[in-house]
Structure formats: C-alpha cells, structure tokens
C-alpha cells in the first residue's frame, strides 16, 4: 500500500506516516519480518534469511524454476516493460509456456500495452518476484555483463 493510502486510513500526515514506517522497520529488525518498499508502495514481507522455512511451510514451488523460465524471467526483469515478442527475439525461442508458468506463479504480470501496431501486452515483474529473490527493489538486481565481462548498456 502507498504512504498516501496509509495516511488516509490512519488519518496521519505524510510526515507522521513516514515516521511510523521508519519505526516499524526498526521494530522488525532481528525478526522474521521486514518492511519492503518499491517506489511509494510498502509491504510487510518475510526476511530473506527465513525464506527456506517459509517456502517449506507453504510448499512454494515457485522457487523451483526451469532454466527456460529463469532465462525468460531474467529478460523480463532487466528489460521491463517488455513484450513477449521482444523476449522471444532475445531468447530465440517461443516463450508462450514460460510466460504462462511465470504469470501463474505471480512472478510476472501485465503492465499495459505498447503504443505500436497491434498494441502488444507489456510485462514486468511483481512483488512476489522481489520476495522470491530477496530483493527490496529492482535496483538491487545484479549488473548484467556481456560474455566478455563488459557492462551491458541499459541493464
């Protein structure tokens, strides 16, 4: 939920909401929970070090992905928003099944339509993606390198 929503529900000023969020984040330190932010959205999530226990409890099979799914997911994560055709052009194979798998496991989602002929669907990663990989934001993704070790532009 956003800080604005929290302020509206709790009847607090933006500064009071920000102070309360900072207090809550501090209170969660050393527990199995943490406060995670993506842009202006906030969410209470499981701390990454406790992910194996939570996954075992939930039977979270979304943590087990095929190499094809991981490859597709990484292209979406680094290039988002991206169309299925753009991912297929990068990977060189049809991605229908992997897109279905990733969407059903709530790791990717529709993010709108591209303003080109046919208006193809744009995809991006979700909160669940961040949770699965223990990230607080997409800024924490590792830098992409080319096979010769150079940084890839735009990644």
N, CA, C and O of each residue as an XYZ file, in Angstrom:
620
protein
N       0.833     -1.168      0.000
C       0.000      0.000      0.000
C       0.886      1.242      0.000
O       2.034      1.190      0.441
N       0.366      2.326     -0.482
C       1.168      3.543     -0.588
C       1.110      4.347      0.714
O       0.239      4.127      1.556
N       2.057      5.283      0.862
C       2.050      6.161      2.041
C       0.766      6.988      2.074
O       0.217      7.245      3.146
N       0.292      7.400      0.908
C      -0.951      8.170      0.847
C      -2.136      7.369      1.371
O      -2.967      7.895      2.112
N      -2.213      6.090      0.984
C      -3.292      5.230      1.478
C      -3.193      5.050      2.989
O      -4.198      5.109      3.697
N      -1.972      4.830      3.476
C      -1.773      4.676      4.917
C      -2.203      5.934      5.666
O      -2.862      5.852      6.702
N      -1.827      7.099      5.136
C      -2.201      8.361      5.762
C      -3.705      8.572      5.783
O      -4.265      9.039      6.775
N      -4.355      8.224      4.677
C      -5.811      8.384      4.579
C      -6.516      7.459      5.570
O      -7.459      7.876      6.242
N      -6.062      6.199      5.664
C      -6.695      5.225      6.555
C      -6.452      5.578      8.022
O      -7.369      5.536      8.842
N      -5.199      5.926      8.340
C      -4.839      6.210      9.731
C      -5.112      7.654     10.126
O      -5.071      7.992     11.309
N      -5.388      8.501      9.154
C      -5.651      9.904      9.452
C      -4.402     10.667      9.848
O      -4.470     11.609     10.637
N      -3.250     10.262      9.299
C      -1.989     10.912      9.645
C      -1.446     11.752      8.513
O      -1.832     11.594      7.355
N      -0.547     12.645      8.867
C       0.126     13.476      7.866
C       1.187     12.635      7.162
O       1.580     11.591      7.681
N       1.659     13.064      5.993
C       2.722     12.328      5.311
C       3.959     12.143      6.197
O       4.577     11.078      6.177
N       4.321     13.159      6.964
C       5.488     13.058      7.852
C       5.239     12.029      8.950
O       6.131     11.246      9.276
N       4.032     12.023      9.526
C       3.703     11.057     10.585
C       3.736      9.630     10.035
O       4.207      8.714     10.709
N       3.236      9.444      8.808
C       3.253      8.117      8.184
C       4.691      7.677      7.952
O       5.044      6.529      8.222
N       5.515      8.580      7.457
C       6.918      8.251      7.214
C       7.635      7.876      8.515
O       8.415      6.924      8.546
N       7.369      8.617      9.573
C       7.967      8.309     10.879
C       7.490      6.951     11.390
O       8.277      6.175     11.932
N       6.206      6.670     11.216
C       5.655      5.388     11.667
C       6.262      4.231     10.875
O       6.548      3.178     11.444
N       6.459      4.414      9.580
C       7.075      3.362      8.757
C       8.521      3.119      9.184
O       8.968      1.973      9.242
N       9.244      4.182      9.479
C      10.629      4.038      9.940
C      10.666      3.304     11.275
O      11.532      2.459     11.500
N       9.727      3.627     12.160
C       9.629      2.968     13.464
C       9.316      1.483     13.294
O       9.905      0.630     13.958
N       8.383      1.193     12.396
C       8.002     -0.198     12.133
C       9.171     -0.987     11.559
O       9.406     -2.127     11.960
N       9.902     -0.396     10.630
C      11.076     -1.054     10.045
C      12.096     -1.379     11.124
O      12.684     -2.461     11.122
N      12.308     -0.454     12.040
C      13.246     -0.676     13.146
C      12.740     -1.778     14.072
O      13.519     -2.609     14.539
N      11.444     -1.783     14.335
C      10.859     -2.799     15.222
C      10.992     -4.201     14.630
O      11.113     -5.174     15.374
N      10.972     -4.315     13.309
C      11.065     -5.625     12.649
C      12.498     -6.154     12.585
O      12.697     -7.340     12.325
N      13.490     -5.308     12.816
C      14.882     -5.763     12.753
C      15.105     -6.918     13.721
O      14.700     -6.854     14.882
N      15.750     -7.972     13.235
C      16.030     -9.134     14.068
C      14.868    -10.102     14.180
O      14.964    -11.105     14.886
N      13.761     -9.815     13.487
C      12.625    -10.733     13.483
C      12.562    -11.429     12.127
O      13.432    -11.225     11.281
N      11.566    -12.227     11.928
C      11.387    -12.922     10.653
C      10.701    -12.073      9.609
O      10.440    -12.540      8.501
N      10.403    -10.824      9.951
C       9.709     -9.934      9.018
C      10.567     -8.726      8.692
O      11.522     -8.412      9.403
N      10.210     -8.051      7.599
C      10.833     -6.771      7.279
C       9.844     -5.936      6.486
O       8.905     -6.460      5.886
N      10.065     -4.655      6.492
C       9.247     -3.721      5.740
C       9.965     -3.478      4.420
O      11.141     -3.113      4.404
N       9.258     -3.680      3.316
C       9.869     -3.561      1.988
C       9.183     -2.450      1.221
O       7.965     -2.288      1.291
N       9.988     -1.677      0.478
C       9.465     -0.548     -0.296
C       9.836     -0.703     -1.752
O      10.954     -1.096     -2.084
N       8.882     -0.390     -2.624
C       9.121     -0.321     -4.059
C       8.444      0.952     -4.545
O       7.219      1.010     -4.648
N       9.245      1.972     -4.843
C       8.679      3.273     -5.201
C       7.982      3.851     -3.989
O       8.611      4.052     -2.950
N       6.684      4.123     -4.104
C       5.915      4.651     -2.981
C       5.076      3.564     -2.308
O       4.294      3.858     -1.404
N       5.233      2.312     -2.741
C       4.448      1.216     -2.161
C       5.243      0.497     -1.080
O       6.450      0.294     -1.208
N       4.545      0.115     -0.010
C       5.150     -0.552      1.138
C       4.433     -1.868      1.388
O       3.233     -1.998      1.149
N       5.199     -2.846      1.877
C       4.631     -4.158      2.147
C       5.436     -4.834      3.258
O       6.651     -4.660      3.342
N       4.760     -5.597      4.100
C       5.437     -6.401      5.117
C       5.709     -7.758      4.486
O       4.795     -8.409      3.980
N       6.979     -8.189      4.517
C       7.383     -9.449      3.881
C       8.239    -10.271      4.840
O       8.690     -9.787      5.878
N       8.446    -11.523      4.461
C       9.331    -12.394      5.218
C      10.770    -11.988      4.960
O      11.130    -11.679      3.824
N      11.592    -11.985      5.986
C      13.016    -11.680      5.822
C      13.649    -12.780      4.965
O      13.331    -13.954      5.150
N      14.548    -12.420      4.024
C      15.126    -13.404      3.106
C      15.808    -14.587      3.797
O      15.762    -15.707      3.288
N      16.437    -14.351      4.947
C      17.125    -15.443      5.622
C      16.161    -16.513      6.137
O      16.588    -17.619      6.468
N      14.863    -16.193      6.209
C      13.861    -17.155      6.657
C      13.081    -17.756      5.487
O      12.150    -18.533      5.702
N      13.444    -17.410      4.261
C      12.730    -17.886      3.080
C      12.668    -19.409      2.986
O      11.605    -19.934      2.654
N      13.748    -20.151      3.260
C      13.648    -21.613      3.150
C      12.582    -22.220      4.075
O      11.866    -23.139      3.677
N      12.478    -21.710      5.299
C      11.477    -22.230      6.225
C      10.060    -21.890      5.756
O       9.163    -22.731      5.817
N       9.864    -20.666      5.291
C       8.547    -20.260      4.815
C       8.181    -21.036      3.553
O       7.039    -21.472      3.405
N       9.135    -21.212      2.644
C       8.880    -21.969      1.412
C       8.504    -23.411      1.732
O       7.594    -23.966      1.116
N       9.195    -24.017      2.685
C       8.876    -25.395      3.073
C       7.476    -25.460      3.666
O       6.719    -26.386      3.374
N       7.130    -24.490      4.492
C       5.803    -24.460      5.111
C       4.709    -24.288      4.060
O       3.687    -24.973      4.105
N       4.924    -23.378      3.119
C       3.919    -23.087      2.097
C       3.960    -24.048      0.918
O       3.031    -24.075      0.111
N       5.028    -24.839      0.810
C       5.174    -25.686     -0.369
C       5.366    -24.838     -1.607
O       4.819    -25.140     -2.668
N       6.134    -23.789     -1.473
C       6.279    -22.785     -2.535
C       7.089    -23.313     -3.701
O       8.312    -23.175     -3.726
N       6.415    -23.917     -4.664
C       7.116    -24.452     -5.828
C       7.531    -23.368     -6.804
O       8.249    -23.645     -7.765
N       7.089    -22.132     -6.572
C       7.501    -21.066     -7.488
C       8.986    -20.772     -7.359
O       9.564    -20.088     -8.204
N       9.610    -21.293     -6.293
C      11.046    -21.102     -6.133
C      11.835    -22.057     -7.025
O      13.023    -21.845     -7.264
N      11.184    -23.099     -7.514
C      11.841    -24.055     -8.409
C      11.411    -23.735     -9.841
O      10.268    -23.977    -10.229
N      12.331    -23.198    -10.603
C      12.038    -22.805    -11.974
C      12.996    -23.514    -12.919
O      14.159    -23.748    -12.591
N      12.488    -23.849    -14.094
C      13.331    -24.468    -15.108
C      14.329    -23.441    -15.636
O      14.129    -22.238    -15.470
N      15.398    -23.910    -16.267
C      16.344    -22.966    -16.877
C      15.668    -22.023    -17.880
O      16.013    -20.844    -17.953
N      14.705    -22.544    -18.652
C      13.995    -21.701    -19.627
C      13.188    -20.612    -18.922
O      13.151    -19.469    -19.379
N      12.540    -20.969    -17.808
C      11.762    -19.982    -17.058
C      12.669    -18.932    -16.422
O      12.343    -17.745    -16.431
N      13.795    -19.358    -15.874
C      14.736    -18.409    -15.280
C      15.297    -17.450    -16.324
O      15.463    -16.258    -16.067
N      15.584    -17.990    -17.501
C      16.111    -17.159    -18.587
C      15.075    -16.117    -19.002
O      15.395    -14.938    -19.155
N      13.836    -16.558    -19.181
C      12.759    -15.647    -19.569
C      12.525    -14.604    -18.487
O      12.373    -13.419    -18.782
N      12.496    -15.044    -17.240
C      12.288    -14.131    -16.118
C      13.392    -13.081    -16.035
O      13.120    -11.916    -15.747
N      14.626    -13.484    -16.285
C      15.722    -12.516    -16.224
C      15.599    -11.481    -17.343
O      15.898    -10.306    -17.125
N      15.167    -11.894    -18.528
C      14.981    -10.935    -19.620
C      13.887     -9.938    -19.242
O      14.046     -8.734    -19.442
N      12.773    -10.439    -18.694
C      11.685     -9.543    -18.280
C      12.174     -8.595    -17.192
O      11.895     -7.397    -17.246
N      12.902     -9.117    -16.201
C      13.365     -8.285    -15.082
C      14.274     -7.154    -15.551
O      14.147     -6.021    -15.089
N      15.179     -7.456    -16.457
C      16.146     -6.444    -16.887
C      15.606     -5.517    -17.974
O      16.078     -4.387    -18.099
N      14.635     -5.962    -18.759
C      14.153     -5.159    -19.889
C      12.770     -4.564    -19.681
O      12.273     -3.877    -20.574
N      12.132     -4.796    -18.550
C      10.742     -4.380    -18.363
C      10.543     -2.881    -18.497
O      11.439     -2.108    -18.158
N       9.381     -2.454    -18.987
C       8.323     -3.284    -19.529
C       8.717     -3.818    -20.905
O       9.315     -3.109    -21.714
N       8.369     -5.086    -21.154
C       8.803     -5.758    -22.366
C       7.664     -6.623    -22.908
O       6.854     -7.144    -22.142
N       7.611     -6.769    -24.223
C       6.580     -7.618    -24.833
C       7.099     -9.046    -24.964
O       8.304     -9.293    -24.906
N       6.180     -9.967    -25.140
C       6.555    -11.368    -25.339
C       7.422    -11.507    -26.594
O       8.397    -12.257    -26.593
N       7.070    -10.786    -27.662
C       7.847    -10.866    -28.907
C       9.283    -10.385    -28.703
O      10.212    -10.943    -29.287
N       9.468     -9.349    -27.876
C      10.815     -8.846    -27.599
C      11.628     -9.885    -26.825
O      12.817    -10.065    -27.086
N      10.985    -10.568    -25.872
C      11.671    -11.621    -25.121
C      12.030    -12.772    -26.051
O      13.135    -13.311    -25.982
N      11.097    -13.148    -26.917
C      11.347    -14.245    -27.855
C      12.473    -13.894    -28.823
O      13.251    -14.768    -29.206
N      12.570    -12.620    -29.226
C      13.650    -12.193    -30.113
C      15.003    -12.316    -29.419
O      15.997    -12.679    -30.048
N      15.040    -12.014    -28.124
C      16.292    -12.123    -27.361
C      16.667    -13.579    -27.144
O      17.820    -13.964    -27.337
N      15.683    -14.398    -26.738
C      15.953    -15.805    -26.417
C      16.041    -16.684    -27.665
O      16.720    -17.711    -27.650
N      15.359    -16.290    -28.744
C      15.403    -17.077    -29.975
C      14.481    -18.283    -29.974
O      14.611    -19.161    -30.826
N      13.547    -18.336    -29.024
C      12.590    -19.445    -28.954
C      11.222    -18.914    -28.557
O      11.104    -17.799    -28.050
N      10.187    -19.718    -28.790
C       8.831    -19.383    -28.373
C       8.757    -19.421    -26.849
O       9.272    -20.347    -26.222
N       8.120    -18.419    -26.259
C       8.066    -18.306    -24.793
C       6.659    -18.423    -24.235
O       6.429    -18.065    -23.080
N       5.700    -18.921    -25.033
C       4.317    -18.998    -24.565
C       4.196    -19.734    -23.233
O       3.594    -19.218    -22.291
N       4.762    -20.930    -23.153
C       4.628    -21.742    -21.944
C       5.343    -21.108    -20.749
O       4.821    -21.124    -19.634
N       6.524    -20.556    -20.976
C       7.247    -19.965    -19.853
C       6.528    -18.712    -19.348
O       6.514    -18.463    -18.142
N       5.933    -17.919    -20.242
C       5.164    -16.756    -19.804
C       3.967    -17.214    -18.981
O       3.649    -16.613    -17.954
N       3.305    -18.274    -19.428
C       2.161    -18.812    -18.690
C       2.600    -19.271    -17.299
O       1.940    -18.962    -16.307
N       3.705    -20.003    -17.223
C       4.220    -20.502    -15.944
C       4.577    -19.352    -15.010
O       4.190    -19.355    -13.842
N       5.313    -18.371    -15.522
C       5.734    -17.236    -14.687
C       4.541    -16.409    -14.213
O       4.524    -15.939    -13.075
N       3.550    -16.231    -15.076
C       2.353    -15.471    -14.684
C       1.524    -16.257    -13.668
O       0.990    -15.672    -12.725
N       1.412    -17.564    -13.846
C       0.620    -18.362    -12.903
C       1.281    -18.427    -11.536
O       0.598    -18.617    -10.529
N       2.592    -18.273    -11.483
C       3.314    -18.242    -10.206
C       3.464    -16.816     -9.688
O       4.173    -16.571     -8.712
N       2.791    -15.879    -10.348
C       2.747    -14.468     -9.962
C       4.138    -13.829     -9.887
O       4.399    -12.995     -9.020
N       5.020    -14.227    -10.799
C       6.348    -13.623    -10.864
C       6.402    -12.511    -11.903
O       7.233    -11.607    -11.807
N       5.503    -12.577    -12.913
C       5.375    -11.504    -13.897
C       3.894    -11.156    -14.018
O       3.020    -11.947    -13.666
N       3.637     -9.952    -14.524
C       2.254     -9.511    -14.711
C       2.173     -8.549    -15.883
O       3.176     -7.991    -16.326
N       0.951     -8.371    -16.374
C       0.727     -7.405    -17.452
C       0.895     -6.004    -16.896
O       0.447     -5.697    -15.792
N       1.558     -5.147    -17.694
C       1.815     -3.764    -17.270
C       1.245     -2.751    -18.240
O       1.626     -1.581    -18.203
N       0.346     -3.171    -19.102
C      -0.236     -2.245    -20.059
C      -0.002     -2.723    -21.481
O       0.283     -3.896    -21.725
N      -0.129     -1.795    -22.408
C       0.026     -2.116    -23.826
C       1.029     -1.164    -24.456
O       1.092      0.018    -24.116
N       1.812     -1.705    -25.381
C       2.803     -0.898    -26.096
C       2.093     -0.112    -27.192
O       1.207     -0.634    -27.870
N       2.487      1.138    -27.358
C       1.868      2.005    -28.364
C       2.471      1.760    -29.742
O       3.070      2.654    -30.340
N       2.305      0.546    -30.234
C       2.747      0.162    -31.577
C       1.609     -0.601    -32.232
O       0.660     -0.990    -31.552
N       1.684     -0.826    -33.542
C       0.622     -1.587    -34.199
C       0.388     -2.933    -33.512
O       1.329     -3.655    -33.182
N      -0.887     -3.248    -33.307
C      -1.255     -4.474    -32.631
C      -1.340     -4.326    -31.129
O      -1.905     -5.184    -30.452
N      -0.775     -3.229    -30.591
C      -0.772     -2.933    -29.159
C      -0.487     -4.179    -28.312
O      -1.339     -4.626    -27.543
N       0.732     -4.738    -28.464
C       1.066     -5.941    -27.693
C       1.137     -5.653    -26.199
O       1.399     -4.526    -25.779
N       0.899     -6.684    -25.412
C       0.922     -6.571    -23.952
C       2.356     -6.391    -23.473
O       3.275     -7.061    -23.945
N       2.530     -5.469    -22.522
C       3.820     -5.256    -21.863
C       3.819     -6.011    -20.540
O       2.820     -6.018    -19.821
N       4.943     -6.645    -20.227
C       5.068     -7.417    -18.990
C       6.164     -6.846    -18.106
O       7.122     -6.241    -18.587
N       6.004     -7.049    -16.801
C       7.005     -6.658    -15.829
C       6.954     -7.621    -14.661
O       6.088     -8.493    -14.602
N       7.880     -7.464    -13.736
C       7.943     -8.340    -12.574
C       6.993     -7.837    -11.481
O       6.478     -6.721    -11.560
N       6.769     -8.667    -10.468
C       5.804     -8.393     -9.408
C       6.489     -8.295     -8.041
O       7.698     -8.493     -7.918
N       5.686     -7.984     -7.019
C       6.171     -8.015     -5.636
C       6.672     -9.420     -5.310
O       7.698     -9.582     -4.649
N       5.941    -10.436     -5.779
C       6.328    -11.811     -5.499
C       7.711    -12.120     -6.067
O       8.473    -12.881     -5.471
N       8.035    -11.535     -7.215
C       9.369    -11.696     -7.794
C      10.418    -11.164     -6.817
O      11.410    -11.833     -6.528
N      10.182     -9.945     -6.312
C      11.119     -9.354     -5.363
C      11.255    -10.237     -4.123
O      12.364    -10.466     -3.641
N      10.130    -10.730     -3.610
C      10.148    -11.587     -2.423
C      10.930    -12.869     -2.675
O      11.755    -13.267     -1.853
N      10.674    -13.515     -3.809
C      11.328    -14.788     -4.121
C      12.841    -14.656     -4.169
O      13.561    -15.568     -3.764
N      13.318    -13.533     -4.658
C      14.752    -13.357     -4.832
C      15.374    -12.481     -3.746
O      16.538    -12.093     -3.845
N      14.585    -12.169     -2.702
C      15.111    -11.430     -1.560
C      15.549    -10.020     -1.897
O      16.518     -9.517     -1.328
N      14.845     -9.375     -2.819
C      15.192     -8.019     -3.239
C      14.204     -7.021     -2.651
O      13.024     -7.331     -2.484
N      14.684     -5.834     -2.342
C      13.774     -4.779     -1.897
C      13.296     -3.949     -3.078
O      12.207     -3.377     -3.035
N      14.105     -3.879     -4.134
C      13.715     -3.150     -5.336
C      14.501     -3.707     -6.515
O      15.456     -4.464     -6.342
N      14.085     -3.320     -7.708
C      14.784     -3.771     -8.915
C      16.189     -3.196     -8.999
O      17.036     -3.726     -9.717
N      16.437     -2.125     -8.273
C      17.779     -1.532     -8.252
C      18.810     -2.501     -7.670
O      20.008     -2.353     -7.912
N      18.348     -3.489     -6.907
C      19.253     -4.459     -6.293
C      19.598     -5.630     -7.212
O      20.379     -6.502     -6.831
N      19.023     -5.659     -8.423
C      19.388     -6.715     -9.368
C      20.876     -6.610     -9.683
O      21.408     -5.506     -9.798
N      21.551     -7.744     -9.822
C      22.969     -7.683    -10.193
C      23.136     -6.998    -11.540
O      22.260     -7.092    -12.399
N      24.245     -6.317    -11.726
C      24.523     -5.684    -13.015
C      24.731     -6.770    -14.056
O      25.424     -7.755    -13.799
N      24.140     -6.598    -15.222
C      24.276     -7.578    -16.301
C      25.601     -7.365    -17.023
O      25.988     -6.235    -17.319
N      26.286     -8.466    -17.300
C      27.566     -8.418    -18.005
C      27.477     -9.203    -19.303
O      26.769    -10.206    -19.383
N      28.197     -8.744    -20.317
C      28.286     -9.478    -21.568
C      29.240    -10.658    -21.354
O      29.927    -10.705    -20.333
N      29.300    -11.615    -22.295
C      30.213    -12.756    -22.134
C      31.674    -12.350    -21.937
O      32.437    -13.088    -21.315
N      32.075    -11.181    -22.459
C      33.467    -10.752    -22.283
C      33.673     -9.932    -21.003
O      34.772     -9.435    -20.758
N      32.598     -9.785    -20.168
C      32.745     -9.124    -18.876
C      32.416     -7.648    -18.868
O      32.547     -7.008    -17.824
N      31.992     -7.074    -19.991
C      31.644     -5.651    -20.039
C      30.198     -5.450    -19.584
O      29.353     -6.320    -19.795
N      29.912     -4.303    -18.961
C      28.540     -3.999    -18.571
C      27.662     -3.870    -19.794
O      28.058     -3.244    -20.777
N      26.465     -4.456    -19.752
C      25.543     -4.391    -20.854
C      24.796     -3.075    -20.766
O      24.242     -2.766    -19.711
N      24.757     -2.276    -21.848
C      24.038     -0.992    -21.808
C      22.566     -1.214    -21.486
O      21.939     -2.131    -22.016
N      22.013     -0.362    -20.606
C      20.591     -0.412    -20.279
C      20.239     -1.505    -19.291
O      19.064     -1.673    -18.965
N      21.213     -2.250    -18.805
C      20.880     -3.332    -17.856
C      21.405     -2.994    -16.477
O      21.228     -3.774    -15.541
